[in-house]
Amino acid sequence: MHTLRLNLPTVLTLSRIVLIPFFVMSVYQHPVLGAIVFGIASITDFLDGYFARRSGQITTFGIIMDPIADKFLVISALIVLVDMERLSAWIAIILIVREFLITALRVVALSRNIVIPAEMGGKLKTGAQITGILCLILMSTVFDHLPVDLYDAGLVFIWLAMLLAVLSGVKYTMGFWKRI
């Protein structure tokens, strides 16, 4: 495992961080554009891991930066949604605290050469979170004519993400203490 190598997975991870300011600058005035930027950044989360595993380009840098890039993106979106008054601050706080806790546990474990891989609960949480964020961004756009209220759908996905965040957070924490 190499520390830093500029390869496709690393570029995808770094692109997620680079896209955050474009997302934040665009989402207020142009929600559809903001959702597109957020969606592209979210897709890089899947692609960087896929390409890293497929090509054998898993690096220490990627193991550390991938979840951090994910957290930066999601935390930015949650803060924007709170600022836009589309999400309660306490929900965002619970999700953000969970992200910091799990990232901290992973970094401590990695410092002891223990890799705590992403589990299905965390992946489902991420999917629900991304879907909820996109729905809340797009709730008052050209998609108003849809038979589904995007605000309500977004809240359902965010609540699901919060439930999965707590459950998977407990599972990660228990797994961490067993391995340390």
PyMOL commands that place a pseudoatom at each C-alpha (Angstrom):
pseudoatom trace, name=CA, resn=MET, resi=1, chain=A, elem=C, hetatm=0, pos=[0.000, 0.000, 0.000]
pseudoatom trace, name=CA, resn=HIS, resi=2, chain=A, elem=C, hetatm=0, pos=[1.542, 3.276, -1.128]
pseudoatom trace, name=CA, resn=THR, resi=3, chain=A, elem=C, hetatm=0, pos=[1.071, 6.566, 0.686]
pseudoatom trace, name=CA, resn=LEU, resi=4, chain=A, elem=C, hetatm=0, pos=[0.398, 8.966, -2.189]
pseudoatom trace, name=CA, resn=ARG, resi=5, chain=A, elem=C, hetatm=0, pos=[0.120, 8.232, -5.853]
pseudoatom trace, name=CA, resn=LEU, resi=6, chain=A, elem=C, hetatm=0, pos=[-1.755, 10.426, -8.294]
pseudoatom trace, name=CA, resn=ASN, resi=7, chain=A, elem=C, hetatm=0, pos=[-4.037, 7.893, -9.938]
pseudoatom trace, name=CA, resn=LEU, resi=8, chain=A, elem=C, hetatm=0, pos=[-7.658, 7.897, -11.093]
pseudoatom trace, name=CA, resn=PRO, resi=9, chain=A, elem=C, hetatm=0, pos=[-9.123, 6.985, -7.667]
pseudoatom trace, name=CA, resn=THR, resi=10, chain=A, elem=C, hetatm=0, pos=[-7.078, 9.728, -5.980]
pseudoatom trace, name=CA, resn=VAL, resi=11, chain=A, elem=C, hetatm=0, pos=[-8.089, 12.299, -8.598]
pseudoatom trace, name=CA, resn=LEU, resi=12, chain=A, elem=C, hetatm=0, pos=[-11.757, 11.347, -8.118]
pseudoatom trace, name=CA, resn=THR, resi=13, chain=A, elem=C, hetatm=0, pos=[-11.439, 11.707, -4.338]
pseudoatom trace, name=CA, resn=LEU, resi=14, chain=A, elem=C, hetatm=0, pos=[-9.775, 15.106, -4.646]
pseudoatom trace, name=CA, resn=SER, resi=15, chain=A, elem=C, hetatm=0, pos=[-12.339, 16.219, -7.247]
pseudoatom trace, name=CA, resn=ARG, resi=16, chain=A, elem=C, hetatm=0, pos=[-15.071, 15.666, -4.656]
pseudoatom trace, name=CA, resn=ILE, resi=17, chain=A, elem=C, hetatm=0, pos=[-13.390, 18.241, -2.405]
pseudoatom trace, name=CA, resn=VAL, resi=18, chain=A, elem=C, hetatm=0, pos=[-12.814, 20.652, -5.312]
pseudoatom trace, name=CA, resn=LEU, resi=19, chain=A, elem=C, hetatm=0, pos=[-16.515, 20.463, -6.286]
pseudoatom trace, name=CA, resn=ILE, resi=20, chain=A, elem=C, hetatm=0, pos=[-17.739, 21.564, -2.832]
pseudoatom trace, name=CA, resn=PRO, resi=21, chain=A, elem=C, hetatm=0, pos=[-17.284, 25.331, -3.382]
pseudoatom trace, name=CA, resn=PHE, resi=22, chain=A, elem=C, hetatm=0, pos=[-19.021, 25.064, -6.780]
pseudoatom trace, name=CA, resn=PHE, resi=23, chain=A, elem=C, hetatm=0, pos=[-21.912, 23.242, -5.114]
pseudoatom trace, name=CA, resn=VAL, resi=24, chain=A, elem=C, hetatm=0, pos=[-22.232, 25.838, -2.346]
pseudoatom trace, name=CA, resn=MET, resi=25, chain=A, elem=C, hetatm=0, pos=[-21.957, 28.804, -4.739]
pseudoatom trace, name=CA, resn=SER, resi=26, chain=A, elem=C, hetatm=0, pos=[-24.551, 27.435, -7.149]
pseudoatom trace, name=CA, resn=VAL, resi=27, chain=A, elem=C, hetatm=0, pos=[-27.200, 25.784, -4.972]
pseudoatom trace, name=CA, resn=TYR, resi=28, chain=A, elem=C, hetatm=0, pos=[-28.773, 28.962, -3.576]
pseudoatom trace, name=CA, resn=GLN, resi=29, chain=A, elem=C, hetatm=0, pos=[-29.474, 30.686, -6.901]
pseudoatom trace, name=CA, resn=HIS, resi=30, chain=A, elem=C, hetatm=0, pos=[-29.622, 27.622, -9.156]
pseudoatom trace, name=CA, resn=PRO, resi=31, chain=A, elem=C, hetatm=0, pos=[-30.796, 24.566, -7.168]
pseudoatom trace, name=CA, resn=VAL, resi=32, chain=A, elem=C, hetatm=0, pos=[-30.837, 22.273, -10.204]
pseudoatom trace, name=CA, resn=LEU, resi=33, chain=A, elem=C, hetatm=0, pos=[-27.214, 23.142, -10.994]
pseudoatom trace, name=CA, resn=GLY, resi=34, chain=A, elem=C, hetatm=0, pos=[-26.324, 22.708, -7.318]
pseudoatom trace, name=CA, resn=ALA, resi=35, chain=A, elem=C, hetatm=0, pos=[-28.020, 19.299, -7.327]
pseudoatom trace, name=CA, resn=ILE, resi=36, chain=A, elem=C, hetatm=0, pos=[-26.117, 18.309, -10.466]
pseudoatom trace, name=CA, resn=VAL, resi=37, chain=A, elem=C, hetatm=0, pos=[-22.790, 19.324, -8.927]
pseudoatom trace, name=CA, resn=PHE, resi=38, chain=A, elem=C, hetatm=0, pos=[-23.685, 17.515, -5.691]
pseudoatom trace, name=CA, resn=GLY, resi=39, chain=A, elem=C, hetatm=0, pos=[-24.781, 14.463, -7.682]
pseudoatom trace, name=CA, resn=ILE, resi=40, chain=A, elem=C, hetatm=0, pos=[-21.546, 14.360, -9.682]
pseudoatom trace, name=CA, resn=ALA, resi=41, chain=A, elem=C, hetatm=0, pos=[-19.502, 14.728, -6.499]
pseudoatom trace, name=CA, resn=SER, resi=42, chain=A, elem=C, hetatm=0, pos=[-21.531, 11.940, -4.878]
pseudoatom trace, name=CA, resn=ILE, resi=43, chain=A, elem=C, hetatm=0, pos=[-20.963, 9.623, -7.834]
pseudoatom trace, name=CA, resn=THR, resi=44, chain=A, elem=C, hetatm=0, pos=[-17.199, 10.082, -7.450]
pseudoatom trace, name=CA, resn=ASP, resi=45, chain=A, elem=C, hetatm=0, pos=[-17.586, 8.496, -4.001]
pseudoatom trace, name=CA, resn=PHE, resi=46, chain=A, elem=C, hetatm=0, pos=[-18.683, 5.257, -5.632]
pseudoatom trace, name=CA, resn=LEU, resi=47, chain=A, elem=C, hetatm=0, pos=[-16.281, 5.491, -8.566]
pseudoatom trace, name=CA, resn=ASP, resi=48, chain=A, elem=C, hetatm=0, pos=[-13.071, 6.139, -6.615]
pseudoatom trace, name=CA, resn=GLY, resi=49, chain=A, elem=C, hetatm=0, pos=[-13.528, 3.013, -4.504]
pseudoatom trace, name=CA, resn=TYR, resi=50, chain=A, elem=C, hetatm=0, pos=[-14.600, 0.936, -7.487]
pseudoatom trace, name=CA, resn=PHE, resi=51, chain=A, elem=C, hetatm=0, pos=[-11.570, 1.919, -9.562]
pseudoatom trace, name=CA, resn=ALA, resi=52, chain=A, elem=C, hetatm=0, pos=[-9.166, 1.593, -6.621]
pseudoatom trace, name=CA, resn=ARG, resi=53, chain=A, elem=C, hetatm=0, pos=[-10.285, -1.992, -5.924]
pseudoatom trace, name=CA, resn=ARG, resi=54, chain=A, elem=C, hetatm=0, pos=[-10.537, -2.955, -9.591]
pseudoatom trace, name=CA, resn=SER, resi=55, chain=A, elem=C, hetatm=0, pos=[-7.076, -1.666, -10.499]
pseudoatom trace, name=CA, resn=GLY, resi=56, chain=A, elem=C, hetatm=0, pos=[-5.344, -2.556, -7.233]
pseudoatom trace, name=CA, resn=GLN, resi=57, chain=A, elem=C, hetatm=0, pos=[-4.612, 1.125, -6.582]
pseudoatom trace, name=CA, resn=ILE, resi=58, chain=A, elem=C, hetatm=0, pos=[-5.648, 1.206, -2.929]
pseudoatom trace, name=CA, resn=THR, resi=59, chain=A, elem=C, hetatm=0, pos=[-3.416, 3.676, -1.107]
pseudoatom trace, name=CA, resn=THR, resi=60, chain=A, elem=C, hetatm=0, pos=[-3.094, 4.864, 2.468]
pseudoatom trace, name=CA, resn=PHE, resi=61, chain=A, elem=C, hetatm=0, pos=[-3.858, 8.359, 1.206]
pseudoatom trace, name=CA, resn=GLY, resi=62, chain=A, elem=C, hetatm=0, pos=[-7.065, 7.083, -0.411]
pseudoatom trace, name=CA, resn=ILE, resi=63, chain=A, elem=C, hetatm=0, pos=[-8.108, 5.128, 2.665]
pseudoatom trace, name=CA, resn=ILE, resi=64, chain=A, elem=C, hetatm=0, pos=[-7.778, 8.300, 4.735]
pseudoatom trace, name=CA, resn=MET, resi=65, chain=A, elem=C, hetatm=0, pos=[-8.967, 10.931, 2.246]
pseudoatom trace, name=CA, resn=ASP, resi=66, chain=A, elem=C, hetatm=0, pos=[-11.949, 9.110, 0.728]
pseudoatom trace, name=CA, resn=PRO, resi=67, chain=A, elem=C, hetatm=0, pos=[-14.091, 9.182, 3.881]
pseudoatom trace, name=CA, resn=ILE, resi=68, chain=A, elem=C, hetatm=0, pos=[-12.877, 12.698, 4.712]
pseudoatom trace, name=CA, resn=ALA, resi=69, chain=A, elem=C, hetatm=0, pos=[-13.891, 13.929, 1.248]
pseudoatom trace, name=CA, resn=ASP, resi=70, chain=A, elem=C, hetatm=0, pos=[-17.276, 12.248, 1.724]
pseudoatom trace, name=CA, resn=LYS, resi=71, chain=A, elem=C, hetatm=0, pos=[-17.734, 13.959, 5.075]
pseudoatom trace, name=CA, resn=PHE, resi=72, chain=A, elem=C, hetatm=0, pos=[-16.754, 17.373, 3.689]
pseudoatom trace, name=CA, resn=LEU, resi=73, chain=A, elem=C, hetatm=0, pos=[-19.324, 17.023, 0.909]
pseudoatom trace, name=CA, resn=VAL, resi=74, chain=A, elem=C, hetatm=0, pos=[-22.173, 15.784, 3.088]
pseudoatom trace, name=CA, resn=ILE, resi=75, chain=A, elem=C, hetatm=0, pos=[-21.477, 18.217, 5.934]
pseudoatom trace, name=CA, resn=SER, resi=76, chain=A, elem=C, hetatm=0, pos=[-21.387, 21.107, 3.447]
pseudoatom trace, name=CA, resn=ALA, resi=77, chain=A, elem=C, hetatm=0, pos=[-24.754, 20.036, 2.039]
pseudoatom trace, name=CA, resn=LEU, resi=78, chain=A, elem=C, hetatm=0, pos=[-26.308, 19.615, 5.490]
pseudoatom trace, name=CA, resn=ILE, resi=79, chain=A, elem=C, hetatm=0, pos=[-25.140, 23.082, 6.555]
pseudoatom trace, name=CA, resn=VAL, resi=80, chain=A, elem=C, hetatm=0, pos=[-26.506, 24.577, 3.323]
pseudoatom trace, name=CA, resn=LEU, resi=81, chain=A, elem=C, hetatm=0, pos=[-29.862, 22.862, 3.896]
pseudoatom trace, name=CA, resn=VAL, resi=82, chain=A, elem=C, hetatm=0, pos=[-30.029, 24.211, 7.454]
pseudoatom trace, name=CA, resn=ASP, resi=83, chain=A, elem=C, hetatm=0, pos=[-29.169, 27.682, 6.137]
pseudoatom trace, name=CA, resn=MET, resi=84, chain=A, elem=C, hetatm=0, pos=[-31.890, 27.348, 3.482]
pseudoatom trace, name=CA, resn=GLU, resi=85, chain=A, elem=C, hetatm=0, pos=[-34.307, 26.337, 6.277]
pseudoatom trace, name=CA, resn=ARG, resi=86, chain=A, elem=C, hetatm=0, pos=[-35.026, 22.995, 4.661]
pseudoatom trace, name=CA, resn=LEU, resi=87, chain=A, elem=C, hetatm=0, pos=[-33.519, 20.891, 7.444]
pseudoatom trace, name=CA, resn=SER, resi=88, chain=A, elem=C, hetatm=0, pos=[-33.584, 21.202, 11.225]
pseudoatom trace, name=CA, resn=ALA, resi=89, chain=A, elem=C, hetatm=0, pos=[-30.220, 21.971, 12.770]
pseudoatom trace, name=CA, resn=TRP, resi=90, chain=A, elem=C, hetatm=0, pos=[-30.533, 19.161, 15.342]
pseudoatom trace, name=CA, resn=ILE, resi=91, chain=A, elem=C, hetatm=0, pos=[-30.860, 16.544, 12.578]
pseudoatom trace, name=CA, resn=ALA, resi=92, chain=A, elem=C, hetatm=0, pos=[-27.796, 17.938, 10.834]
pseudoatom trace, name=CA, resn=ILE, resi=93, chain=A, elem=C, hetatm=0, pos=[-25.886, 17.940, 14.134]
pseudoatom trace, name=CA, resn=ILE, resi=94, chain=A, elem=C, hetatm=0, pos=[-26.654, 14.275, 14.794]
pseudoatom trace, name=CA, resn=LEU, resi=95, chain=A, elem=C, hetatm=0, pos=[-25.513, 13.314, 11.296]
pseudoatom trace, name=CA, resn=ILE, resi=96, chain=A, elem=C, hetatm=0, pos=[-22.387, 15.489, 11.492]
pseudoatom trace, name=CA, resn=VAL, resi=97, chain=A, elem=C, hetatm=0, pos=[-21.368, 14.212, 14.939]
pseudoatom trace, name=CA, resn=ARG, resi=98, chain=A, elem=C, hetatm=0, pos=[-21.708, 10.630, 13.700]
pseudoatom trace, name=CA, resn=GLU, resi=99, chain=A, elem=C, hetatm=0, pos=[-19.492, 11.422, 10.711]
pseudoatom trace, name=CA, resn=PHE, resi=100, chain=A, elem=C, hetatm=0, pos=[-16.773, 12.907, 12.934]
pseudoatom trace, name=CA, resn=LEU, resi=101, chain=A, elem=C, hetatm=0, pos=[-16.977, 10.004, 15.390]
pseudoatom trace, name=CA, resn=ILE, resi=102, chain=A, elem=C, hetatm=0, pos=[-16.617, 7.324, 12.736]
pseudoatom trace, name=CA, resn=THR, resi=103, chain=A, elem=C, hetatm=0, pos=[-13.858, 9.215, 10.911]
pseudoatom trace, name=CA, resn=ALA, resi=104, chain=A, elem=C, hetatm=0, pos=[-11.947, 9.632, 14.179]
pseudoatom trace, name=CA, resn=LEU, resi=105, chain=A, elem=C, hetatm=0, pos=[-12.309, 5.930, 14.966]
pseudoatom trace, name=CA, resn=ARG, resi=106, chain=A, elem=C, hetatm=0, pos=[-11.080, 5.001, 11.499]
pseudoatom trace, name=CA, resn=VAL, resi=107, chain=A, elem=C, hetatm=0, pos=[-8.047, 7.282, 11.779]
pseudoatom trace, name=CA, resn=VAL, resi=108, chain=A, elem=C, hetatm=0, pos=[-7.120, 5.879, 15.209]
pseudoatom trace, name=CA, resn=ALA, resi=109, chain=A, elem=C, hetatm=0, pos=[-7.549, 2.334, 13.904]
pseudoatom trace, name=CA, resn=LEU, resi=110, chain=A, elem=C, hetatm=0, pos=[-5.494, 3.113, 10.799]
pseudoatom trace, name=CA, resn=SER, resi=111, chain=A, elem=C, hetatm=0, pos=[-2.717, 4.539, 12.996]
pseudoatom trace, name=CA, resn=ARG, resi=112, chain=A, elem=C, hetatm=0, pos=[-2.555, 1.040, 14.470]
pseudoatom trace, name=CA, resn=ASN, resi=113, chain=A, elem=C, hetatm=0, pos=[-2.566, -0.553, 10.993]
pseudoatom trace, name=CA, resn=ILE, resi=114, chain=A, elem=C, hetatm=0, pos=[-6.181, -1.664, 11.374]
pseudoatom trace, name=CA, resn=VAL, resi=115, chain=A, elem=C, hetatm=0, pos=[-8.495, -0.889, 8.477]
pseudoatom trace, name=CA, resn=ILE, resi=116, chain=A, elem=C, hetatm=0, pos=[-12.159, -0.657, 9.401]
pseudoatom trace, name=CA, resn=PRO, resi=117, chain=A, elem=C, hetatm=0, pos=[-13.936, -1.116, 6.078]
pseudoatom trace, name=CA, resn=ALA, resi=118, chain=A, elem=C, hetatm=0, pos=[-17.250, 0.449, 5.204]
pseudoatom trace, name=CA, resn=GLU, resi=119, chain=A, elem=C, hetatm=0, pos=[-20.151, -1.812, 6.081]
pseudoatom trace, name=CA, resn=MET, resi=120, chain=A, elem=C, hetatm=0, pos=[-23.562, -2.192, 4.496]
pseudoatom trace, name=CA, resn=GLY, resi=121, chain=A, elem=C, hetatm=0, pos=[-25.271, -0.029, 7.150]
pseudoatom trace, name=CA, resn=GLY, resi=122, chain=A, elem=C, hetatm=0, pos=[-22.923, 2.851, 6.402]
pseudoatom trace, name=CA, resn=LYS, resi=123, chain=A, elem=C, hetatm=0, pos=[-23.399, 2.437, 2.671]
pseudoatom trace, name=CA, resn=LEU, resi=124, chain=A, elem=C, hetatm=0, pos=[-27.188, 2.410, 3.031]
pseudoatom trace, name=CA, resn=LYS, resi=125, chain=A, elem=C, hetatm=0, pos=[-26.929, 5.498, 5.257]
pseudoatom trace, name=CA, resn=THR, resi=126, chain=A, elem=C, hetatm=0, pos=[-24.891, 7.267, 2.600]
pseudoatom trace, name=CA, resn=GLY, resi=127, chain=A, elem=C, hetatm=0, pos=[-27.395, 6.363, -0.120]
pseudoatom trace, name=CA, resn=ALA, resi=128, chain=A, elem=C, hetatm=0, pos=[-30.345, 7.569, 1.951]
pseudoatom trace, name=CA, resn=GLN, resi=129, chain=A, elem=C, hetatm=0, pos=[-28.464, 10.741, 2.901]
pseudoatom trace, name=CA, resn=ILE, resi=130, chain=A, elem=C, hetatm=0, pos=[-27.547, 11.592, -0.689]
pseudoatom trace, name=CA, resn=THR, resi=131, chain=A, elem=C, hetatm=0, pos=[-31.102, 10.915, -1.876]
pseudoatom trace, name=CA, resn=GLY, resi=132, chain=A, elem=C, hetatm=0, pos=[-32.548, 13.015, 0.947]
pseudoatom trace, name=CA, resn=ILE, resi=133, chain=A, elem=C, hetatm=0, pos=[-30.163, 15.885, 0.279]
pseudoatom trace, name=CA, resn=LEU, resi=134, chain=A, elem=C, hetatm=0, pos=[-30.976, 15.872, -3.445]
pseudoatom trace, name=CA, resn=CYS, resi=135, chain=A, elem=C, hetatm=0, pos=[-34.725, 15.858, -2.739]
pseudoatom trace, name=CA, resn=LEU, resi=136, chain=A, elem=C, hetatm=0, pos=[-34.400, 18.756, -0.292]
pseudoatom trace, name=CA, resn=ILE, resi=137, chain=A, elem=C, hetatm=0, pos=[-32.308, 20.745, -2.764]
pseudoatom trace, name=CA, resn=LEU, resi=138, chain=A, elem=C, hetatm=0, pos=[-34.758, 20.164, -5.623]
pseudoatom trace, name=CA, resn=MET, resi=139, chain=A, elem=C, hetatm=0, pos=[-37.967, 20.579, -3.605]
pseudoatom trace, name=CA, resn=SER, resi=140, chain=A, elem=C, hetatm=0, pos=[-38.918, 23.949, -5.083]
pseudoatom trace, name=CA, resn=THR, resi=141, chain=A, elem=C, hetatm=0, pos=[-37.678, 23.685, -8.641]
pseudoatom trace, name=CA, resn=VAL, resi=142, chain=A, elem=C, hetatm=0, pos=[-38.942, 22.556, -12.011]
pseudoatom trace, name=CA, resn=PHE, resi=143, chain=A, elem=C, hetatm=0, pos=[-39.856, 19.258, -10.367]
pseudoatom trace, name=CA, resn=ASP, resi=144, chain=A, elem=C, hetatm=0, pos=[-42.854, 20.828, -8.570]
pseudoatom trace, name=CA, resn=HIS, resi=145, chain=A, elem=C, hetatm=0, pos=[-45.245, 19.025, -10.922]
pseudoatom trace, name=CA, resn=LEU, resi=146, chain=A, elem=C, hetatm=0, pos=[-44.128, 15.561, -9.762]
pseudoatom trace, name=CA, resn=PRO, resi=147, chain=A, elem=C, hetatm=0, pos=[-46.766, 13.474, -7.968]
pseudoatom trace, name=CA, resn=VAL, resi=148, chain=A, elem=C, hetatm=0, pos=[-44.351, 13.133, -5.020]
pseudoatom trace, name=CA, resn=ASP, resi=149, chain=A, elem=C, hetatm=0, pos=[-43.603, 16.023, -2.678]
pseudoatom trace, name=CA, resn=LEU, resi=150, chain=A, elem=C, hetatm=0, pos=[-39.805, 16.201, -2.801]
pseudoatom trace, name=CA, resn=TYR, resi=151, chain=A, elem=C, hetatm=0, pos=[-39.652, 17.940, 0.576]
pseudoatom trace, name=CA, resn=ASP, resi=152, chain=A, elem=C, hetatm=0, pos=[-41.541, 15.132, 2.311]
pseudoatom trace, name=CA, resn=ALA, resi=153, chain=A, elem=C, hetatm=0, pos=[-39.559, 12.482, 0.421]
pseudoatom trace, name=CA, resn=GLY, resi=154, chain=A, elem=C, hetatm=0, pos=[-36.325, 14.244, 1.349]
pseudoatom trace, name=CA, resn=LEU, resi=155, chain=A, elem=C, hetatm=0, pos=[-37.260, 14.284, 5.025]
pseudoatom trace, name=CA, resn=VAL, resi=156, chain=A, elem=C, hetatm=0, pos=[-38.142, 10.582, 4.931]
pseudoatom trace, name=CA, resn=PHE, resi=157, chain=A, elem=C, hetatm=0, pos=[-34.732, 9.771, 3.434]
pseudoatom trace, name=CA, resn=ILE, resi=158, chain=A, elem=C, hetatm=0, pos=[-32.937, 12.052, 5.915]
pseudoatom trace, name=CA, resn=TRP, resi=159, chain=A, elem=C, hetatm=0, pos=[-34.748, 10.418, 8.852]
pseudoatom trace, name=CA, resn=LEU, resi=160, chain=A, elem=C, hetatm=0, pos=[-33.849, 6.997, 7.434]
pseudoatom trace, name=CA, resn=ALA, resi=161, chain=A, elem=C, hetatm=0, pos=[-30.243, 8.159, 7.074]
pseudoatom trace, name=CA, resn=MET, resi=162, chain=A, elem=C, hetatm=0, pos=[-30.264, 9.391, 10.676]
pseudoatom trace, name=CA, resn=LEU, resi=163, chain=A, elem=C, hetatm=0, pos=[-31.576, 6.046, 11.940]
pseudoatom trace, name=CA, resn=LEU, resi=164, chain=A, elem=C, hetatm=0, pos=[-28.999, 4.149, 9.879]
pseudoatom trace, name=CA, resn=ALA, resi=165, chain=A, elem=C, hetatm=0, pos=[-26.290, 6.598, 11.023]
pseudoatom trace, name=CA, resn=VAL, resi=166, chain=A, elem=C, hetatm=0, pos=[-26.985, 5.847, 14.672]
pseudoatom trace, name=CA, resn=LEU, resi=167, chain=A, elem=C, hetatm=0, pos=[-27.244, 2.074, 14.152]
pseudoatom trace, name=CA, resn=SER, resi=168, chain=A, elem=C, hetatm=0, pos=[-24.161, 1.808, 11.945]
pseudoatom trace, name=CA, resn=GLY, resi=169, chain=A, elem=C, hetatm=0, pos=[-22.297, 4.214, 14.243]
pseudoatom trace, name=CA, resn=VAL, resi=170, chain=A, elem=C, hetatm=0, pos=[-22.922, 1.908, 17.188]
pseudoatom trace, name=CA, resn=LYS, resi=171, chain=A, elem=C, hetatm=0, pos=[-21.810, -1.079, 15.089]
pseudoatom trace, name=CA, resn=TYR, resi=172, chain=A, elem=C, hetatm=0, pos=[-18.624, 0.711, 13.950]
pseudoatom trace, name=CA, resn=THR, resi=173, chain=A, elem=C, hetatm=0, pos=[-17.824, 1.729, 17.526]
pseudoatom trace, name=CA, resn=MET, resi=174, chain=A, elem=C, hetatm=0, pos=[-18.308, -1.796, 18.844]
pseudoatom trace, name=CA, resn=GLY, resi=175, chain=A, elem=C, hetatm=0, pos=[-16.195, -3.198, 16.005]
pseudoatom trace, name=CA, resn=PHE, resi=176, chain=A, elem=C, hetatm=0, pos=[-13.501, -0.622, 16.726]
pseudoatom trace, name=CA, resn=TRP, resi=177, chain=A, elem=C, hetatm=0, pos=[-13.243, -1.563, 20.418]
pseudoatom trace, name=CA, resn=LYS, resi=178, chain=A, elem=C, hetatm=0, pos=[-13.160, -5.276, 19.602]
pseudoatom trace, name=CA, resn=ARG, resi=179, chain=A, elem=C, hetatm=0, pos=[-10.289, -4.810, 17.160]
pseudoatom trace, name=CA, resn=ILE, resi=180, chain=A, elem=C, hetatm=0, pos=[-8.283, -2.385, 19.328]
for i in range(1, 180): cmd.bond("trace and resi %d" % i, "trace and resi %d" % (i + 1))
show_as sticks, trace
zoom trace
